[in-house]
Amino acid sequence: MLVGSMGVVVSFPDRRKSPRKDVGNHLAQIDFRNGRTKVQVCLWDISPEGACLLVPAGTRIPEAFDLIVDGWSHPVKSIWHEKLFVGIRFCGGPEEPVVA
C-alpha cells in the first residue's frame, strides 16, 4: 500500500521475491541515457532486486534507464507503472549499496 498525492491510498498486489525496505522518500534521479535532462524522483522503497519510485506526473518512463542514487548510477528496467509509481528491477552495476 502506498500513499500518493493528496493522501490517496494506492494498493498494489505484492509480487516481490524479497521484502522491501522503506527508505523515507530518498531523492534519486532518472538518467534516460539519451542526453535528456535528468528527472528527480523519490525512491519509495527498495530491495536487493528492485525498488519503487515516485515520479512526477506526466513523466514518460522508458523500459531501461539509469537510476542515480547518492552519486552512483545503477542500470534498471521498468517492470510496472501505475499512476505516479514505477516498479524497477536492478540489472547489475556498482556493488555499493544503493541506500545505506
N, C-alpha and C positions, 0 to 999 in steps of 0.2 A: 504494500500500500504506500502511495506517495501523495504528498500534499502539493498540488500545483498552484497556479496563480489564483488569487482571490480566496485561498484557503479551501479550494475544492479538493476532495479526496479522490485520488485516482488509483484503482486497483488493477494489477496485472497478474496473470497466472504465474506461479513460481516454477520455472523450469531449470533452475540453477543446479549445477553439479556440486558446487560448494557454497557455503553461506557467504553472503556479502557483508562487508563492514561499512557501517555508516561513517562517512568522513566529514559530515557537517558542512556540506556545500563548499568544498575545496575548489578554488579557482583553477582553471586549466584553459588551454587554447586548442582549437582545431586548426591544423595546417592542412590545407586542401592539396598540397603538393603541386600546385599549378600557378603559383605566383599571386593568387588571390589573397586579399587581406585576411589574416588570421581572425577567427571568431572566438571571443571569450565565452566560455561555458562554465557551468558548475559541475564538478564531479560529485554526484549524488551519493553513490555507494560503490564499493569495489570488492572484487575477489581476485584470487590469483589468475583466473581465466578471463575475467571481463569486468565491466563496470556499467553503470547507468549515468547518463549525462542529462542535465537540464540545459536545453539550448534556447536561444532567442526565437520567438515566434517568426515563422516565415523562412527560417534557415533551411536551405536545401542541403541535405546530408548525402554525400556520395557513398558508394559501397566500401571504399577503402580510403583512409586518410591517416595522418599522424596526430596523435594526441600529445600535447606538450604539457607536462606536469612538473612543476618545480625545476624548470630548465632542461628536463630530459624529454626527448622525443620518443614516442612509442608507436610503432605501426599497429593499426587496428582495422577491424572490419565492422561495419554496421550490421547488426543482426536483426533489430526491430526498431520501429519508430512509431510512437504513439503520442500524438499531440505535441507537447514540448519536451518529451523524454525520448532518448535514444539509447538502446542497449548495444554495447560494443563487445567484441572479443579481441583480446590481445593476440598479436601474430608474431611474437618474437621481439627482439630489441634489447635494450640495456638490461643487465642483470640487477641493477639497483632497484630498490623498492619503489613503487610508483608513489605511494604516500606513506610517510613514516607514521 
